[in-house]
């Protein structure tokens, strides 16, 4: 009976440790996702700024002087 109790305690301790490790991984991944979202939004804003920076559509630009 004592060995069964010891085995159950050992399994519980292992599961607690594994659960804590998984929780840490999920928390780290969430922080990375949040950082990537911020970077993506920044890149989107930069791209939008470049798109509206006054550059004309290539068909609207005059031909180069060598034509």
Residue pairs with C-beta under 8 A, 6 or more apart in sequence:
none
